[in-house]
């Protein structure tokens, strides 16, 4: 029997999901960050700042602080990390989508510490990196697009050093009365049309809205992180639980 998963509200064969997700991001890569600003009113920038502040990359040391930013193609997390470390951190931006990486690599040419960032095309479920090779693993709004999330979490654990930090920023389930209804209406009636105006296609943003609703609730996702071997797993609600910051350690 063919193993299946979800692609938004659709049920699809597991082996087809990655290609379908890739097609979504190939189509929106050049305006991906603009759409994030429009969809969140710019609040996604504050969430990402909070994630990097929680990471607290060091500014000095005898060895470079190595970070893997997974699904970070356009580089907005990587830029924050190298700036926060004043160029001490070395960030590998990894993404399965070549167009997203193209956008990030081009932008990095103009960053103050762009020389501290490299871009690698890779699948989160099968990373081309050695065991225990990174001090931190970050992923922002990307884990829900991975077909086999538990496998990706296992890979994150594998490539982290002992004492390494795992940080995941992802959309969650709004839990404030009133805001939940407004957010649902905004997601259904506003986001796909904005996507059509900005990128020429509403379908990728219809998928993104649906994918948020299919993602595990914070407590369930925390259990998956623990199952991968991580310790001291926590999650912090942000903006009425529109998003959640998940944190853990490899001990």
Secondary structure, DSSP 8 states (H G I E B T S, - for coil): ---EEEETTEEEEHHHHHHHHHHHHHHHGGGHHHHHHHHHTTHHHHHHHHHHHHH---S--SS-EEEEEET-TT-HHHHHHHHHTTT-EEEEEEES-HHHHHHHHHHHTTSTTGGGEEEEE-BTTB--S-TT-EEEEEEES-GGG-S-HHHHHHHHHHHEEEEEEEEEEEE----STTHHHHHHHHIIIIIHHHHHHHHS-SHHHHHHHHHHHHS--HHHHHHHHHHTT-EEEEEEEETTTTEEEEEEEE-
